[in-house]
Structures are given as structure tokens and as C-alpha cells.
Amino acid sequence: MTSLTARESDVLRLICDGLSNREIGQTLHIAETTARDHVHSLIRKMNVRNRTSCAVEGIRRELVSW
């Protein structure tokens, strides 16, 4: 897997917290569409089908610290 950018790591953590694209955008002070693009990038990089699988895989690979 390609390494994650700092922003993608932030987005992954927020996905794991259950935030929507809108909430991610508000939290990181970015547009909702930019948050969506980061989510799609993560899904591609992690080779998963959806944001839930992305969260599970992020936890499994220990990419998210609690």
C-alpha cells in the first residue's frame, strides 16, 4: 500500500470516528467536496469498497491510533 499523506491520515481518523464528508470538511476547515475526494483517495489506496471497510482496514493495519 502507498503511504498516506498527513491529511489522509486525519481523514481516516475522522472516518473511524463515524463522521460524514460534511462533518469531516467542517472539522478540517475544508470543502465537503475536498473531504469526499480524500475519502475516495483513501478507498483507492487501501483497495477497499467503501468508507466502512476503509475504517476497518485502517484499524486493522494500525494506521489509526486511539
Secondary structure, 3 states (H helix, E strand, C coil): CCCCCHHHHHHHHHHHCCCCHHHHHHHHCCCHHHHHHHHHHHHHHHCCCCHHHHHHHHHHCCCCCC
